Amino acid sequence: MVDEALAATMNDCAIDFPSGNSEVEATGLETLPSGRYRRTAVGGGTFRAGVQTTCRTRFRPGVNPGR
């Protein structure tokens, strides 16, 4: 979820960057400590995301290599 001020930058992050290229660096965003979790939050200058989501892996289903 993003507000209007960040919409264009988030669209830029959707570009198919080559492997190893950081969309965070390319768009001028920066990472910030998120507090409760070890992952980082996304920010940029005076911007701080109003909403953050975090995922936790509960299980990894097996993948059939023949699929």
Backbone as JSON Lines, residues from 0, in Angstrom:
{"i":0,"aa":"M","n":[0.84,-1.16,0.0],"ca":[0.0,0.0,0.0],"c":[0.89,1.24,0.0]}
{"i":1,"aa":"V","n":[0.65,2.15,-0.91],"ca":[1.42,3.39,-0.95],"c":[0.48,4.57,-1.13]}
{"i":2,"aa":"D","n":[0.97,5.73,-0.71],"ca":[0.17,6.94,-0.94],"c":[0.63,7.6,-2.24]}
{"i":3,"aa":"E","n":[-0.04,8.69,-2.63],"ca":[0.28,9.34,-3.9],"c":[1.73,9.82,-3.97]}
{"i":4,"aa":"A","n":[2.27,10.26,-2.85],"ca":[3.64,10.78,-2.84],"c":[4.66,9.71,-3.23]}
{"i":5,"aa":"L","n":[4.35,8.46,-3.0],"ca":[5.3,7.38,-3.27],"c":[4.92,6.52,-4.48]}
{"i":6,"aa":"A","n":[3.76,6.77,-5.08],"ca":[3.25,5.92,-6.16],"c":[4.21,5.8,-7.34]}
{"i":7,"aa":"A","n":[4.76,6.89,-7.82],"ca":[5.66,6.84,-8.98],"c":[6.92,6.04,-8.66]}
{"i":8,"aa":"T","n":[7.47,6.21,-7.47],"ca":[8.67,5.48,-7.08],"c":[8.37,3.99,-6.97]}
{"i":9,"aa":"M","n":[7.23,3.63,-6.44],"ca":[6.87,2.21,-6.32],"c":[6.67,1.6,-7.7]}
{"i":10,"aa":"N","n":[6.11,2.36,-8.65],"ca":[6.0,1.87,-10.03],"c":[7.38,1.64,-10.63]}
{"i":11,"aa":"D","n":[8.33,2.53,-10.34],"ca":[9.69,2.35,-10.83],"c":[10.31,1.07,-10.28]}
{"i":12,"aa":"C","n":[9.94,0.69,-9.06],"ca":[10.47,-0.54,-8.46],"c":[9.97,-1.79,-9.18]}
{"i":13,"aa":"A","n":[8.91,-1.67,-9.97],"ca":[8.35,-2.82,-10.69],"c":[9.09,-3.12,-11.98]}
{"i":14,"aa":"I","n":[10.05,-2.27,-12.35],"ca":[10.85,-2.52,-13.55],"c":[11.62,-3.83,-13.38]}
{"i":15,"aa":"D","n":[11.82,-4.55,-14.43],"ca":[12.57,-5.81,-14.37],"c":[14.06,-5.5,-14.3]}
{"i":16,"aa":"F","n":[14.55,-5.29,-13.1],"ca":[15.97,-4.99,-12.89],"c":[16.8,-6.24,-13.11]}
{"i":17,"aa":"P","n":[18.01,-6.08,-13.65],"ca":[18.9,-7.23,-13.79],"c":[19.23,-7.82,-12.42]}
{"i":18,"aa":"S","n":[19.49,-9.1,-12.4],"ca":[19.84,-9.77,-11.15],"c":[21.02,-9.06,-10.49]}
{"i":19,"aa":"G","n":[20.91,-8.83,-9.2],"ca":[21.98,-8.17,-8.47],"c":[21.82,-6.66,-8.37]}
{"i":20,"aa":"N","n":[20.92,-6.06,-9.16],"ca":[20.67,-4.62,-9.08],"c":[19.56,-4.36,-8.07]}
{"i":21,"aa":"S","n":[19.77,-3.39,-7.21],"ca":[18.8,-3.08,-6.16],"c":[17.85,-1.98,-6.61]}
{"i":22,"aa":"E","n":[16.54,-2.29,-6.6],"ca":[15.57,-1.24,-6.92],"c":[15.53,-0.18,-5.83]}
{"i":23,"aa":"V","n":[15.87,-0.55,-4.62],"ca":[15.92,0.43,-3.52],"c":[16.97,1.49,-3.84]}
{"i":24,"aa":"E","n":[18.16,1.06,-4.22],"ca":[19.22,2.02,-4.58],"c":[18.89,2.78,-5.85]}
{"i":25,"aa":"A","n":[18.36,2.1,-6.86],"ca":[18.09,2.73,-8.15],"c":[17.02,3.82,-8.06]}
{"i":26,"aa":"T","n":[16.08,3.69,-7.14],"ca":[14.99,4.65,-7.03],"c":[15.22,5.69,-5.94]}
{"i":27,"aa":"G","n":[16.32,5.6,-5.22],"ca":[16.62,6.59,-4.19],"c":[15.94,6.33,-2.86]}
{"i":28,"aa":"L","n":[15.32,5.16,-2.71],"ca":[14.74,4.81,-1.42],"c":[15.85,4.4,-0.47]}
{"i":29,"aa":"E","n":[15.52,4.23,0.76],"ca":[16.48,3.72,1.73],"c":[15.77,2.75,2.66]}
{"i":30,"aa":"T","n":[16.54,1.89,3.29],"ca":[15.94,0.96,4.24],"c":[16.12,1.51,5.65]}
{"i":31,"aa":"L","n":[15.17,1.19,6.48],"ca":[15.15,1.65,7.86],"c":[14.89,0.46,8.77]}
{"i":32,"aa":"P","n":[15.35,0.5,10.01],"ca":[15.02,-0.6,10.93],"c":[13.51,-0.69,11.09]}
{"i":33,"aa":"S","n":[12.97,-1.9,11.15],"ca":[11.52,-2.04,11.27],"c":[11.06,-2.24,12.71]}
{"i":34,"aa":"G","n":[11.95,-2.48,13.61],"ca":[11.56,-2.59,15.01],"c":[11.41,-4.03,15.47]}
{"i":35,"aa":"R","n":[10.22,-4.57,15.36],"ca":[9.92,-5.88,15.92],"c":[10.61,-7.03,15.18]}
{"i":36,"aa":"Y","n":[10.76,-6.89,13.86],"ca":[11.3,-7.98,13.05],"c":[12.69,-7.64,12.55]}
{"i":37,"aa":"R","n":[13.43,-8.67,12.13],"ca":[14.79,-8.44,11.64],"c":[14.83,-7.83,10.25]}
{"i":38,"aa":"R","n":[13.74,-7.86,9.52],"ca":[13.7,-7.29,8.18],"c":[13.71,-5.76,8.26]}
{"i":39,"aa":"T","n":[14.04,-5.13,7.16],"ca":[14.07,-3.68,7.12],"c":[12.79,-3.13,6.52]}
{"i":40,"aa":"A","n":[12.49,-1.89,6.85],"ca":[11.35,-1.19,6.27],"c":[11.88,-0.31,5.15]}
{"i":41,"aa":"V","n":[10.98,0.16,4.28],"ca":[11.38,1.03,3.17],"c":[11.03,2.46,3.52]}
{"i":42,"aa":"G","n":[11.97,3.35,3.27],"ca":[11.75,4.78,3.49],"c":[12.51,5.54,2.44]}
{"i":43,"aa":"G","n":[12.52,6.84,2.53],"ca":[13.29,7.63,1.59],"c":[13.32,9.07,2.04]}
{"i":44,"aa":"G","n":[14.46,9.54,2.49],"ca":[14.56,10.91,2.98],"c":[13.63,11.11,4.17]}
{"i":45,"aa":"T","n":[12.67,12.0,4.01],"ca":[11.74,12.26,5.11],"c":[10.54,11.32,5.06]}
{"i":46,"aa":"F","n":[10.45,10.48,4.04],"ca":[9.32,9.57,3.9],"c":[9.5,8.35,4.79]}
{"i":47,"aa":"R","n":[8.45,7.94,5.43],"ca":[8.41,6.65,6.13],"c":[7.06,6.02,5.8]}
{"i":48,"aa":"A","n":[7.1,4.76,5.37],"ca":[5.87,4.08,4.98],"c":[4.87,4.07,6.12]}
{"i":49,"aa":"G","n":[3.61,4.36,5.8],"ca":[2.57,4.34,6.82],"c":[2.1,2.94,7.14]}
{"i":50,"aa":"V","n":[2.36,1.99,6.24],"ca":[1.94,0.61,6.44],"c":[3.12,-0.3,6.11]}
{"i":51,"aa":"Q","n":[3.31,-1.31,6.93],"ca":[4.33,-2.31,6.65],"c":[3.68,-3.68,6.78]}
{"i":52,"aa":"T","n":[4.09,-4.59,5.92],"ca":[3.61,-5.95,6.03],"c":[4.81,-6.87,6.22]}
{"i":53,"aa":"T","n":[4.6,-7.93,6.94],"ca":[5.66,-8.89,7.2],"c":[5.09,-10.29,7.01]}
{"i":54,"aa":"C","n":[5.88,-11.15,6.4],"ca":[5.46,-12.53,6.18],"c":[6.35,-13.47,6.99]}
{"i":55,"aa":"R","n":[5.78,-14.56,7.41],"ca":[6.54,-15.58,8.11],"c":[6.29,-16.9,7.39]}
{"i":56,"aa":"T","n":[7.35,-17.64,7.1],"ca":[7.21,-18.94,6.44],"c":[6.81,-19.97,7.48]}
{"i":57,"aa":"R","n":[5.67,-20.61,7.27],"ca":[5.21,-21.65,8.19],"c":[5.57,-23.04,7.67]}
{"i":58,"aa":"F","n":[5.55,-23.21,6.37],"ca":[5.96,-24.47,5.77],"c":[6.31,-24.23,4.31]}
{"i":59,"aa":"R","n":[7.06,-25.12,3.74],"ca":[7.4,-25.07,2.32],"c":[6.91,-26.38,1.69]}
{"i":60,"aa":"P","n":[5.91,-26.27,0.85],"ca":[5.41,-27.5,0.22],"c":[6.45,-28.08,-0.75]}
{"i":61,"aa":"G","n":[6.45,-29.37,-0.86],"ca":[7.35,-30.02,-1.8],"c":[6.97,-29.66,-3.23]}
{"i":62,"aa":"V","n":[7.95,-29.62,-4.1],"ca":[7.7,-29.3,-5.51],"c":[8.04,-30.54,-6.34]}
{"i":63,"aa":"N","n":[7.13,-30.91,-7.2],"ca":[7.35,-32.04,-8.08],"c":[8.23,-31.6,-9.23]}
{"i":64,"aa":"P","n":[9.46,-32.1,-9.35],"ca":[10.35,-31.65,-10.43],"c":[9.82,-31.96,-11.82]}
{"i":65,"aa":"G","n":[8.85,-32.87,-11.95],"ca":[8.29,-33.19,-13.24],"c":[7.19,-32.25,-13.69]}
{"i":66,"aa":"R","n":[6.85,-31.27,-12.89],"ca":[5.78,-30.33,-13.25],"c":[6.27,-29.25,-14.15]}
